Amino acid sequence: MPLGYYSVPVTPAELATLIRSVLLDAVAAGEVDLAADDVPLPRVERPRQREHGDWSTNIAMQLAKKAGTNPRVLADLLAARLDAAEGVTAEIAGPGFLNIRLAASTAAEIARTVVEAGPAYGQNTSEAGHTVNLEFISGNPTGPLHIGHTRWAALGDALARLLRASGADISTEYYINDAGSQMDKFGASVLARAKGEDVPEGGYPGEYVAERAGEVLEQRPDLLELPDDEALAVARDLGYRAQLAAIRRTLDHFGVHFDVWFSEKSLHDGGAVDQAVARLREQGHVFDDNGAVWLRTTDFGDDKDRVLIRANGEPTYFAADAAYYLSKKDRGFPEKIYLLGADHHGYVGRLKAIAACAGDDPSVSIEVLIGQLVNIAGERMGKRRGNAIDMDELIDWLGTDAIRYSLARYPADSPLSLEGEKLREQNLDNPVYYVQYAHARTRNVARNAAQHGVTRDEFDPSMLDHEAEATLSAALGQFPGVVAHAARLREPHRVARYLESLAAAYHTWYQQCRVTPRGDDPIEAVHHSRLWLNDATTQVIANGLDLLGVSAPERM
């Protein structure tokens, strides 16, 4: 087999494709007793110890038994074929690991790939073909968003960005809980404040209610002259609109924008709830008992059957949940992701039961992610505790970048404690500052290079043979795989942690490899080539921060 028969791998994904191609060729040549369908895309990882090579795979150990051979024998066969690829050498380790080394010219070629791809680098097709409705936050329009909503705003928006970058067709949705008794209490609270009175018992006492009352009076100066019932209806309607507008402003400030704002009230007013009950009855899962209408969710793993319509004829919240699920289905979303708060664990089983009762496969059609609580400086926050921090207050205190990065940096299902004042510190112990500083440093290097006449007019990847350059090149190549993996697992924190490791690799490279010559030394080819590597790092950090909704500053 002639040298260069296989294409040169630049990223880990391309290396994995190369290894699979080598395996398939060996199968076609009769050297390996496997069917082509039995050859998966290998998993390629960085070895923990640098001396073991640039990349490693256990594919020979994974397939040897099925192929009826010894893992080291299969690994030896693969190594011989891999050595035919340009810039690639392979060696066998242990019981059958394949350790792979890339020539400097091969590894550093990633810099050209990144720079030429620009903002598109990292985008992939791993989620192509998936059409998803992603619902998150969905706070009641009876008050401002608080710190709990803030966590879901950061995670939900980052997840949407990840899924889009991975090829999925995503629609983000905010479910407005604008039906039920809480809206009446909110309207009564607004009206009371407009009259200069205390809010009624069980109402909403926050200062924002007085602000909403003022806005209502601006629109309806005659509010207090109306009959009580009419005044209450006006206060409820206009107060709701004003509060929803305030929520939208907050989210705009936070960089979160929804494709759809869906009203729960529209389900009731449009007859969707009654229609949902009828449709579920046709599926054979609705029954009547003691004057109420029930959904037999225990058939699908729920701990008890659920009431849809009470004996007095009033629909339950569960009935609205069922109607809402069917609405998403009817609007063309075969897959639905719900991001719910820590107090919604009980919803998982019942939502999946709704999907099953509707004739869908819950393992495909619905996914429920539960987020854990957030506290500030070790103190749990909550409306009932009287210490909940509004999202607007949090943004004013810490800034959007620090909040979004910090909230996206941890798995959603882990309780989170924010050290607010530490997030305000401008030092390298602050993770968001550390990553943003790396981006700003790359831009400063580029500006200095321009002043010294170092350009990207030429690129010789073979010049980038320093160990720090190999490490940085490898880190850049991992980005598309990180994005795809984070999207598949619904875990934006993987992008944040990757960015921190990339920033560390860059800071090390910066200390050891100069882009501009010292003093009056001449500009050499290595300087031009290093500028490519520097600018590739700029691009990847910017792309990664954008996935988290965080800015990439030019200077710090």
KELUM-591944 format. One record per residue (C-alpha): residue number from 1; residue in three letters; chain; x, y negated, z. Coordinates in pm, 1 decimal. Each point is the difference from the previous one (the first is absolute). Layout:
NUM:Ala:A:X:Y:Z
...
REM end
This chain:
1:Met:A:0.0:0.0:0.0
2:Pro:A:161.6:-331.4:-103.3
3:Leu:A:74.3:-274.8:250.8
4:Gly:A:-280.6:-251.7:21.1
5:Tyr:A:-265.4:250.1:-108.9
6:Tyr:A:-210.9:-122.0:291.8
7:Ser:A:-90.9:-364.8:55.8
8:Val:A:195.1:-192.1:261.7
9:Pro:A:-190.3:-12.5:332.9
10:Val:A:-10.0:-341.0:166.3
11:Thr:A:-266.4:31.9:268.7
12:Pro:A:-72.3:296.6:231.2
13:Ala:A:-320.0:57.8:-196.8
14:Glu:A:199.0:25.6:-322.2
15:Leu:A:246.5:236.1:167.3
16:Ala:A:-289.2:218.1:116.9
17:Thr:A:-132.6:4.0:-357.5
18:Leu:A:347.0:96.6:-126.1
19:Ile:A:23.6:291.8:244.4
20:Arg:A:-344.0:123.3:-104.2
21:Ser:A:97.8:-27.2:-367.3
22:Val:A:312.9:203.9:72.3
23:Leu:A:-210.1:263.9:172.5
24:Leu:A:-252.7:13.4:-282.7
25:Asp:A:279.7:40.7:-253.3
26:Ala:A:141.8:285.5:205.9
27:Val:A:-345.1:161.1:11.6
28:Ala:A:-40.4:-38.4:-377.9
29:Ala:A:344.2:154.6:-54.1
30:Gly:A:-95.7:302.2:210.3
31:Glu:A:256.8:-80.3:266.8
32:Val:A:-260.0:-47.3:274.0
33:Asp:A:-299.0:230.0:45.7
34:Leu:A:-269.2:-260.9:59.8
35:Ala:A:-301.9:-134.5:-182.7
36:Ala:A:20.0:-364.8:-101.0
37:Asp:A:-301.5:-75.0:221.0
38:Asp:A:195.6:130.1:299.3
39:Val:A:265.8:-270.2:-36.2
40:Pro:A:-90.9:-302.6:212.2
41:Leu:A:153.4:-345.1:-0.7
42:Pro:A:284.4:41.4:250.1
43:Arg:A:32.8:-214.2:307.6
44:Val:A:319.2:-205.7:-13.4
45:Glu:A:135.6:-158.8:318.6
46:Arg:A:303.0:-190.2:120.3
47:Pro:A:228.7:228.7:206.7
48:Arg:A:47.6:-112.3:357.4
49:Gln:A:376.4:16.5:-45.9
50:Arg:A:137.3:-203.1:-289.7
51:Glu:A:278.7:251.4:-70.5
52:His:A:-261.8:255.8:-101.1
53:Gly:A:-81.4:-197.9:-312.2
54:Asp:A:-238.7:-263.4:-124.2
55:Trp:A:-311.3:219.9:-9.4
56:Ser:A:-105.7:344.9:108.6
57:Thr:A:-277.3:246.9:-82.3
58:Asn:A:-107.8:338.2:138.7
59:Ile:A:-182.8:105.6:-317.9
60:Ala:A:214.7:314.1:-42.3
61:Met:A:-91.5:115.3:350.1
62:Gln:A:-363.7:-84.4:-66.3
63:Leu:A:-27.8:206.7:-320.5
64:Ala:A:254.2:282.4:44.8
65:Lys:A:-239.0:252.0:154.8
66:Lys:A:-264.5:-55.1:-267.3
67:Ala:A:271.2:30.6:-266.1
68:Gly:A:128.0:324.4:156.8
69:Thr:A:351.8:-125.8:55.9
70:Asn:A:235.8:-133.2:264.8
71:Pro:A:-25.3:-375.6:73.6
72:Arg:A:373.6:-54.5:-55.4
73:Val:A:-12.8:185.9:-330.7
74:Leu:A:-284.9:-221.6:-119.0
75:Ala:A:177.0:-308.4:132.6
76:Asp:A:318.6:98.4:-187.0
77:Leu:A:-193.9:32.8:-323.9
78:Leu:A:-163.2:-340.4:49.3
79:Ala:A:329.7:-163.7:94.3
80:Ala:A:161.1:116.9:-323.8
81:Arg:A:-281.6:-146.5:-206.0
82:Leu:A:-10.7:-323.9:200.3
83:Asp:A:371.3:-50.7:-59.9
84:Ala:A:-86.8:-33.4:-368.6
85:Ala:A:-187.6:-321.7:70.5
86:Glu:A:195.3:-319.3:-45.1
87:Gly:A:131.5:-143.9:324.6
88:Val:A:-131.7:287.3:213.4
89:Thr:A:186.2:266.9:197.0
90:Ala:A:-154.3:258.9:228.4
91:Glu:A:138.0:230.7:265.5
92:Ile:A:-152.9:270.5:218.6
93:Ala:A:-11.8:-27.3:377.5
94:Gly:A:-117.1:231.5:276.2
95:Pro:A:-267.9:254.0:-88.5
96:Gly:A:-84.4:-167.8:-331.7
97:Phe:A:-18.2:-376.8:26.6
98:Leu:A:96.4:-191.8:-310.4
99:Asn:A:204.5:-310.1:79.9
100:Ile:A:13.7:-238.8:-292.0
101:Arg:A:242.6:-280.6:-66.2
102:Leu:A:-48.0:-275.4:-253.0
103:Ala:A:284.3:-180.0:-170.3
104:Ala:A:24.1:-369.5:91.8
105:Ser:A:-107.9:-94.5:-352.3
106:Thr:A:-308.1:217.8:38.7
107:Ala:A:-97.7:-103.1:352.3
108:Ala:A:49.1:-371.5:-57.6
109:Glu:A:-202.4:1.9:-320.8
110:Ile:A:-297.8:-48.8:232.6
111:Ala:A:90.4:-369.5:19.3
112:Arg:A:-74.0:-45.4:-369.3
113:Thr:A:-321.9:200.4:32.5
114:Val:A:-125.9:-216.8:286.3
115:Val:A:93.3:-335.8:-153.5
116:Glu:A:-157.6:86.4:-333.7
117:Ala:A:-318.7:130.6:162.5
118:Gly:A:-32.4:-305.8:224.0
119:Pro:A:-325.0:-17.9:200.8
120:Ala:A:-112.3:329.4:-155.8
121:Tyr:A:280.1:197.0:163.0
122:Gly:A:-150.4:232.6:258.1
123:Gln:A:-330.8:32.6:-178.8
124:Asn:A:-85.8:360.6:-78.3
125:Thr:A:-284.8:222.6:-115.6
126:Ser:A:-24.5:234.5:297.8
127:Glu:A:-358.0:-115.9:78.2
128:Ala:A:-112.7:-45.1:-361.2
129:Gly:A:-349.4:134.2:-63.7
130:His:A:-124.0:-83.9:349.7
131:Thr:A:-284.7:-249.8:25.4
132:Val:A:-26.0:-114.2:359.8
133:Asn:A:-218.9:-228.2:207.8
134:Leu:A:206.8:-125.8:291.8
135:Glu:A:-199.9:-155.3:283.7
136:Phe:A:173.7:-173.0:288.9
137:Ile:A:-52.6:-261.6:272.8
138:Ser:A:-382.7:-24.5:-36.7
139:Gly:A:-35.7:-220.0:307.9
140:Asn:A:-338.2:-131.9:108.7
141:Pro:A:-74.5:-349.7:-136.4
142:Thr:A:-84.9:-114.2:351.6
143:Gly:A:345.7:-120.8:95.0
144:Pro:A:358.4:-53.1:-114.6
145:Leu:A:231.7:285.3:-89.3
146:His:A:224.7:107.3:286.9
147:Ile:A:328.3:184.6:39.9
148:Gly:A:-157.0:343.3:-61.8
149:His:A:-138.6:-118.7:-331.8
150:Thr:A:342.1:-147.8:-74.9
151:Arg:A:164.3:341.3:15.1
152:Trp:A:-247.9:142.1:-248.3
153:Ala:A:34.0:-303.4:-224.3
154:Ala:A:376.1:53.8:-21.8
155:Leu:A:-17.0:377.2:-42.0
156:Gly:A:-300.8:7.1:-230.4
157:Asp:A:138.6:-258.1:-239.0
158:Ala:A:343.1:166.5:-2.4
159:Leu:A:-161.1:336.9:-72.3
160:Ala:A:-198.2:-150.2:-287.2
161:Arg:A:320.9:-144.1:-145.8
162:Leu:A:176.4:334.6:35.8
163:Leu:A:-278.8:192.5:-168.3
164:Arg:A:-16.8:-247.5:-287.9
165:Ala:A:378.8:17.4:-41.0
166:Ser:A:-35.1:378.4:-20.4
167:Gly:A:-258.5:-11.5:-278.7
168:Ala:A:-329.2:32.5:188.8
169:Asp:A:-308.8:-200.6:-95.9
170:Ile:A:-79.1:-177.2:328.0
171:Ser:A:-291.5:-215.9:109.6
172:Thr:A:34.2:-160.0:342.9
173:Glu:A:-319.0:-61.9:193.9
174:Tyr:A:-112.5:-186.0:310.0
175:Tyr:A:-320.7:139.2:150.1
176:Ile:A:-191.0:-288.4:157.5
177:Asn:A:-193.6:120.5:305.3
178:Asp:A:-270.6:-260.8:-44.1
179:Ala:A:-301.8:207.4:105.1
180:Gly:A:-136.4:81.2:341.6
181:Ser:A:-56.5:-166.4:333.7
182:Gln:A:347.7:-152.2:24.5
183:Met:A:-89.6:-239.6:-280.4
184:Asp:A:-309.1:-113.9:191.7
185:Lys:A:213.7:-59.2:310.0
186:Phe:A:250.9:-191.9:-208.8
187:Gly:A:-273.3:-215.3:-152.6
188:Ala:A:-144.4:-71.8:344.0
189:Ser:A:346.8:-94.4:126.1
190:Val:A:55.7:-240.8:-289.3
191:Leu:A:-341.0:-157.8:53.2
192:Ala:A:62.1:-39.8:373.3
193:Arg:A:330.4:-176.9:-64.7
194:Ala:A:-168.4:-223.0:-255.7
195:Lys:A:-245.5:-100.2:273.6
196:Gly:A:282.2:-57.0:246.6
197:Glu:A:-113.2:294.0:212.4
198:Asp:A:177.6:303.3:142.7
199:Val:A:-15.6:310.6:-215.4
200:Pro:A:-265.4:253.9:101.2
201:Glu:A:91.7:307.2:201.3
202:Gly:A:179.0:253.4:-218.2
203:Gly:A:88.1:-270.5:-253.3
204:Tyr:A:334.3:-122.9:-131.2
205:Pro:A:165.0:-257.6:228.9
206:Gly:A:316.4:-77.7:-198.6
207:Glu:A:99.3:-352.5:-96.9
208:Tyr:A:-28.0:97.4:-365.2
209:Val:A:-380.0:25.0:44.0
210:Ala:A:-13.7:-372.6:71.0
211:Glu:A:202.4:-56.1:-319.8
212:Arg:A:-245.9:210.4:-197.9
213:Ala:A:-288.0:-193.9:156.7
214:Gly:A:155.9:-326.4:-114.1
215:Glu:A:36.1:133.9:-353.1
216:Val:A:-363.2:114.2:-0.9
217:Leu:A:-115.4:-344.2:114.7
218:Glu:A:199.0:-161.4:-280.5
219:Gln:A:-194.8:206.9:-251.7
220:Arg:A:-335.6:-23.6:177.3
221:Pro:A:-24.4:-324.3:201.8
222:Asp:A:-366.8:85.8:53.3
223:Leu:A:82.1:329.8:174.6
224:Leu:A:-117.9:-111.5:343.3
225:Glu:A:-325.9:-131.1:-141.8
226:Leu:A:-99.7:339.4:-140.2
227:Pro:A:-236.3:244.2:174.4
228:Asp:A:193.2:239.7:223.8
229:Asp:A:-33.5:306.0:-226.6
230:Glu:A:102.8:-193.4:-309.4
231:Ala:A:286.1:-171.3:183.4
232:Leu:A:130.5:338.3:118.6
233:Ala:A:-13.4:142.6:-352.8
234:Val:A:186.5:-302.0:-141.1
235:Ala:A:261.9:10.8:276.0
236:Arg:A:51.4:371.1:-54.3
237:Asp:A:31.2:-27.9:-378.8
238:Leu:A:215.1:-312.9:-22.7
239:Gly:A:205.0:96.3:305.6
240:Tyr:A:71.0:337.3:-160.7
241:Arg:A:106.9:-162.8:-324.9
242:Ala:A:225.7:-243.1:183.6
243:Gln:A:160.9:276.5:207.2
244:Leu:A:55.0:217.9:-305.8
245:Ala:A:162.6:-295.0:-175.6
246:Ala:A:228.9:-43.1:301.4
247:Ile:A:96.9:368.5:-19.9
248:Arg:A:78.7:-38.1:-370.2
249:Arg:A:219.8:-303.6:73.6
250:Thr:A:190.5:194.5:263.2
251:Leu:A:62.4:290.3:-234.8
252:Asp:A:105.3:-233.5:-280.3
253:His:A:250.5:-151.5:242.9
254:Phe:A:124.4:352.9:72.6
255:Gly:A:31.3:86.1:-369.2
256:Val:A:-279.2:259.6:-1.8
257:His:A:-262.7:-11.6:-273.8
258:Phe:A:-286.4:243.6:-53.0
259:Asp:A:-144.9:110.7:-330.1
260:Val:A:-343.0:53.4:155.7
261:Trp:A:-181.8:-147.2:299.5
262:Phe:A:-285.4:242.9:63.4
263:Ser:A:-298.5:-96.4:215.5
264:Glu:A:-150.4:259.5:232.6
265:Lys:A:-321.1:-202.1:-4.6
266:Ser:A:-26.4:53.5:-375.7
267:Leu:A:-31.9:373.4:62.1
268:His:A:-308.8:-55.3:212.4
269:Asp:A:-154.7:-277.2:-209.4
270:Gly:A:53.2:186.4:-326.7
271:Gly:A:-148.4:329.2:119.4
272:Ala:A:332.8:184.0:-17.5
273:Val:A:-40.3:144.5:350.0
274:Asp:A:-338.5:156.3:-79.6
275:Gln:A:134.0:125.7:-331.1
276:Ala:A:299.1:155.0:173.6
277:Val:A:-223.6:192.0:239.4
278:Ala:A:-204.7:125.8:-294.8
279:Arg:A:308.8:107.9:-192.7
280:Leu:A:145.5:184.6:297.0
281:Arg:A:-336.0:167.3:56.9
282:Glu:A:12.3:126.3:-359.2
283:Gln:A:336.7:154.3:80.0
284:Gly:A:-170.9:201.7:271.8
285:His:A:171.1:-144.9:305.2
286:Val:A:-269.3:-230.6:141.3
287:Phe:A:-257.8:119.5:250.4
288:Asp:A:-268.6:-155.5:221.5
289:Asp:A:-20.1:49.5:374.4
290:Asn:A:-197.1:-184.2:272.1
291:Gly:A:-103.8:-267.5:-244.1
292:Ala:A:358.4:-83.0:-102.6
293:Val:A:186.0:79.9:-320.4
294:Trp:A:327.9:186.1:44.3
295:Leu:A:301.2:98.2:-210.7
296:Arg:A:127.7:349.5:71.7
297:Thr:A:366.9:-96.1:17.6
298:Thr:A:83.8:299.7:222.0
299:Asp:A:-8.0:207.0:-318.8
300:Phe:A:323.4:-172.4:-89.8
301:Gly:A:194.3:-9.4:324.0
302:Asp:A:-154.9:-297.2:182.9
303:Asp:A:-47.1:51.4:373.3
304:Lys:A:-373.0:-78.3:-18.5
305:Asp:A:-269.3:-86.7:-250.5
306:Arg:A:-55.0:-372.5:-60.2
307:Val:A:-315.7:-207.8:1.0
308:Leu:A:-60.9:-196.5:-319.1
309:Ile:A:-339.8:-152.2:80.1
310:Arg:A:-116.5:-41.7:359.3
311:Ala:A:-347.8:103.3:107.3
312:Asn:A:-103.5:-367.0:-8.1
313:Gly:A:92.5:-14.8:-369.3
314:Glu:A:318.5:-202.5:49.2
315:Pro:A:309.8:123.7:-188.8
316:Thr:A:315.2:68.4:198.5
317:Tyr:A:350.3:-126.8:-74.8
318:Phe:A:70.3:351.9:-122.5
319:Ala:A:-269.4:-38.3:-265.9
320:Ala:A:175.5:-312.7:-124.9
321:Asp:A:330.9:191.1:0.6
322:Ala:A:-158.6:266.1:-219.9
323:Ala:A:-146.3:-257.8:-236.5
324:Tyr:A:334.4:-177.9:-18.4
325:Tyr:A:183.4:322.7:-83.2
326:Leu:A:-246.7:74.7:-279.1
327:Ser:A:36.6:-356.5:-127.2
328:Lys:A:374.2:49.6:-36.3
329:Lys:A:-59.4:326.4:-178.4
330:Asp:A:-254.8:-156.4:-236.1
331:Arg:A:237.1:-285.9:-76.9
332:Gly:A:250.8:245.8:-144.3
333:Phe:A:238.6:72.3:285.6
334:Pro:A:61.1:375.1:31.0
335:Glu:A:255.0:-70.4:273.9
336:Lys:A:-66.8:-220.5:301.0
337:Ile:A:242.9:-105.6:269.7
338:Tyr:A:-131.9:-145.6:326.1
339:Leu:A:237.0:-179.2:237.0
340:Leu:A:-164.8:-5.6:341.2
341:Gly:A:94.9:-121.6:345.9
342:Ala:A:109.4:202.0:301.2
343:Asp:A:-354.1:22.8:137.7
344:His:A:-131.9:170.9:-312.8
345:His:A:139.6:353.3:39.0
346:Gly:A:-354.0:133.8:16.6
347:Tyr:A:-68.4:-134.2:-348.0
348:Val:A:242.2:238.3:-169.9
349:Gly:A:-214.2:311.5:30.8
350:Arg:A:-328.8:-172.3:-74.0
351:Leu:A:130.5:-183.2:-308.2
352:Lys:A:142.3:321.7:-138.5
353:Ala:A:-332.5:167.0:75.7
354:Ile:A:-178.8:-270.3:-200.2
355:Ala:A:227.1:75.7:-295.7
356:Ala:A:-70.1:371.8:27.7
357:Cys:A:-374.2:-56.4:34.8
358:Ala:A:16.9:-213.6:-315.8
359:Gly:A:145.2:296.6:-188.4
360:Asp:A:360.0:-122.5:-3.8
361:Asp:A:319.4:167.0:114.3
362:Pro:A:103.8:-195.9:311.6
363:Ser:A:363.3:102.0:-43.6
364:Val:A:3.5:-192.1:-327.6
365:Ser:A:-272.6:-261.6:16.1
366:Ile:A:67.4:-159.3:338.5
367:Glu:A:302.5:-82.0:212.6
368:Val:A:-24.9:-169.1:339.5
369:Leu:A:304.2:-166.2:155.1
370:Ile:A:-21.2:-96.4:365.5
371:Gly:A:217.5:-280.0:133.2
372:Gln:A:116.4:-31.3:358.1
373:Leu:A:-11.1:-299.0:231.3
374:Val:A:233.1:-296.3:-10.4
375:Asn:A:121.1:-196.1:299.5
376:Ile:A:214.8:-306.2:50.5
377:Ala:A:296.1:27.1:238.9
378:Gly:A:-142.0:314.6:157.7
379:Glu:A:-350.1:-129.1:71.7
380:Arg:A:-292.8:165.7:-173.3
381:Met:A:-220.6:-238.3:-189.5
382:Gly:A:-374.8:6.6:-40.3
383:Lys:A:-309.3:-214.8:-18.0
384:Arg:A:-140.6:161.9:312.3
385:Arg:A:323.4:-70.7:185.9
386:Gly:A:-34.1:-364.3:-92.9
387:Asn:A:355.3:-17.0:-138.9
388:Ala:A:-46.9:78.0:-369.3
389:Ile:A:219.0:-213.0:-225.0
390:Asp:A:-162.6:-129.5:-317.2
391:Met:A:177.6:67.7:-326.4
392:Asp:A:29.0:-373.2:-67.8
393:Glu:A:172.3:-49.7:337.3
394:Leu:A:234.3:289.8:-71.0
395:Ile:A:93.1:-142.8:-341.6
396:Asp:A:63.3:-344.2:146.4
397:Trp:A:217.5:151.1:273.0
398:Leu:A:207.4:256.3:-189.4
399:Gly:A:-50.9:-65.9:-371.7
400:Thr:A:-145.6:226.4:-265.7
401:Asp:A:328.8:167.3:-98.4
402:Ala:A:96.5:105.7:351.6
403:Ile:A:-347.3:134.3:73.7
404:Arg:A:-50.5:186.7:-325.7
405:Tyr:A:343.1:159.8:7.4
406:Ser:A:-19.5:94.8:367.1
407:Leu:A:-346.6:152.1:-31.2
408:Ala:A:90.3:190.1:-317.3
409:Arg:A:323.7:128.8:156.5
410:Tyr:A:-170.7:263.9:215.3
411:Pro:A:-234.2:292.1:-77.6
412:Ala:A:-364.1:-98.0:34.1
413:Asp:A:-68.5:275.0:254.0
414:Ser:A:264.0:-120.3:246.5
415:Pro:A:-85.2:-245.7:278.4
416:Leu:A:189.3:-320.3:-62.1
417:Ser:A:144.3:-259.8:234.6
418:Leu:A:120.0:-326.5:-152.3
419:Glu:A:261.9:-210.7:173.0
420:Gly:A:-126.4:-329.2:-136.5
421:Glu:A:292.6:-222.1:92.0
422:Lys:A:250.0:250.0:-141.8
423:Leu:A:-177.3:-18.3:-334.1
424:Arg:A:64.3:-373.4:-0.7
425:Glu:A:374.3:43.7:46.5
426:Gln:A:222.8:-76.9:-297.1
427:Asn:A:258.1:273.0:46.9
428:Leu:A:92.8:338.6:-143.7
429:Asp:A:-164.4:184.7:290.8
430:Asn:A:-334.6:-106.3:-144.9
431:Pro:A:-84.9:256.4:-274.7
432:Val:A:-192.0:-236.9:-227.2
433:Tyr:A:275.1:-261.2:28.2
434:Tyr:A:261.1:271.1:-68.8
435:Val:A:-163.5:102.7:-327.5
436:Gln:A:-88.3:-351.8:-113.7
437:Tyr:A:352.3:-115.0:83.6
438:Ala:A:139.7:273.8:-225.6
439:His:A:-211.3:-134.7:-286.0
440:Ala:A:107.5:-358.2:68.3
441:Arg:A:363.1:114.7:13.7
442:Thr:A:-29.0:165.2:-343.2
443:Arg:A:-133.4:-326.4:-139.5
444:Asn:A:283.5:-195.0:158.2
445:Val:A:250.4:242.1:-154.7
446:Ala:A:-163.6:-52.5:-339.7
447:Arg:A:17.8:-378.5:37.4
448:Asn:A:368.1:16.8:96.7
449:Ala:A:67.8:232.3:-292.7
450:Ala:A:-154.7:-248.8:-240.1
451:Gln:A:216.4:-278.8:140.9
452:His:A:312.7:210.7:-53.8
453:Gly:A:-95.0:109.9:-350.6
454:Val:A:-83.3:361.6:88.4
455:Thr:A:-286.7:113.1:-222.1
456:Arg:A:-181.9:315.1:-106.2
457:Asp:A:135.1:-26.9:-353.1
458:Glu:A:175.3:332.7:42.9
459:Phe:A:-60.7:310.6:208.8
460:Asp:A:236.2:292.3:51.9
461:Pro:A:-151.2:232.5:260.1
462:Ser:A:322.9:201.7:20.0
463:Met:A:155.2:-300.6:177.3
464:Leu:A:-238.6:46.0:295.1
465:Asp:A:190.8:283.1:163.5
466:His:A:25.5:-129.3:357.2
467:Glu:A:-170.3:220.2:259.2
468:Ala:A:-221.9:-290.6:106.6
469:Glu:A:-107.0:-40.8:-363.1
470:Ala:A:-89.4:366.0:-28.2
471:Thr:A:-207.6:-25.2:317.5
472:Leu:A:-178.4:-314.2:-118.7
473:Ser:A:-64.5:145.2:-346.0
474:Ala:A:-148.5:314.9:150.7
475:Ala:A:-226.6:-206.5:225.1
476:Leu:A:-127.5:-200.6:-297.4
477:Gly:A:-79.1:320.2:-186.3
478:Gln:A:-216.4:128.3:284.6
479:Phe:A:-252.8:-284.4:-18.4
480:Pro:A:-248.0:145.5:-254.9
481:Gly:A:-14.4:324.1:196.7
482:Val:A:-56.8:-187.5:325.5
483:Val:A:-289.3:-191.9:-156.2
484:Ala:A:-161.3:316.3:-137.0
485:His:A:47.8:186.6:328.4
486:Ala:A:-141.3:-286.1:207.2
487:Ala:A:-302.4:-24.9:-228.6
488:Arg:A:-67.8:372.9:15.0
489:Leu:A:24.8:13.0:379.8
490:Arg:A:-181.5:-336.1:46.6
491:Glu:A:297.2:-123.6:201.8
492:Pro:A:122.1:-351.8:-86.3
493:His:A:247.1:14.9:288.9
494:Arg:A:224.3:217.7:-216.3
495:Val:A:61.4:-297.0:-228.4
496:Ala:A:92.9:-223.9:293.2
497:Arg:A:243.0:253.6:143.5
498:Tyr:A:151.0:53.8:-344.4
499:Leu:A:53.7:-374.8:-41.1
500:Glu:A:185.7:-10.9:329.0
501:Ser:A:233.9:280.0:-110.2
502:Leu:A:50.7:-171.5:-336.4
503:Ala:A:76.5:-329.0:174.5
504:Ala:A:256.2:180.6:217.2
505:Ala:A:165.4:150.6:-307.6
506:Tyr:A:10.3:-341.4:-163.3
507:His:A:144.5:-178.1:302.7
508:Thr:A:276.0:265.1:14.2
509:Trp:A:70.2:-37.2:-371.8
510:Tyr:A:5.6:-378.9:33.2
511:Gln:A:276.1:23.5:261.1
512:Gln:A:213.9:235.6:-208.9
513:Cys:A:-53.2:-89.7:-366.2
514:Arg:A:31.6:-351.5:-142.4
515:Val:A:-206.0:-125.0:-293.2
516:Thr:A:215.1:-311.3:-40.9
517:Pro:A:381.4:8.1:-11.0
518:Arg:A:208.7:-133.3:286.6
519:Gly:A:148.1:-346.8:-39.0
520:Asp:A:150.3:-46.6:-345.1
521:Asp:A:-3.5:369.0:-87.8
522:Pro:A:-141.6:69.9:-347.0
523:Ile:A:-348.3:133.2:-63.0
524:Glu:A:15.2:369.6:-80.1
525:Ala:A:-243.8:251.4:-143.7
526:Val:A:-72.7:132.4:347.9
527:His:A:-136.9:-337.1:105.5
528:His:A:-249.7:-9.0:-286.0
529:Ser:A:-104.8:357.2:75.4
530:Arg:A:-41.9:-70.6:369.6
531:Leu:A:-232.3:-288.5:-81.7
532:Trp:A:-230.0:253.9:-167.5
533:Leu:A:-1.0:205.7:318.9
534:Asn:A:-65.6:-310.5:208.3
535:Asp:A:-289.4:-109.7:-219.9
536:Ala:A:-144.4:350.8:-4.6
537:Thr:A:-10.5:-13.9:379.2
538:Thr:A:-174.7:-336.6:-21.7
539:Gln:A:-267.8:154.6:-218.2
540:Val:A:-61.0:308.9:211.1
541:Ile:A:-26.7:-192.5:326.1
542:Ala:A:-240.1:-246.8:-163.4
543:Asn:A:-207.5:282.8:-146.3
544:Gly:A:-12.9:179.6:333.3
545:Leu:A:-95.1:-308.1:198.5
546:Asp:A:-271.7:-78.0:-252.7
547:Leu:A:-152.2:343.3:62.4
548:Leu:A:-31.3:-101.5:365.3
549:Gly:A:-135.1:-346.1:-83.6
550:Val:A:314.0:-166.1:136.7
551:Ser:A:194.5:-278.8:-169.4
552:Ala:A:356.8:32.2:-125.2
553:Pro:A:169.3:-332.7:88.6
554:Glu:A:269.4:-153.5:-219.9
555:Arg:A:177.8:-156.9:297.1
556:Met:A:2.2:50.0:376.9
REM end
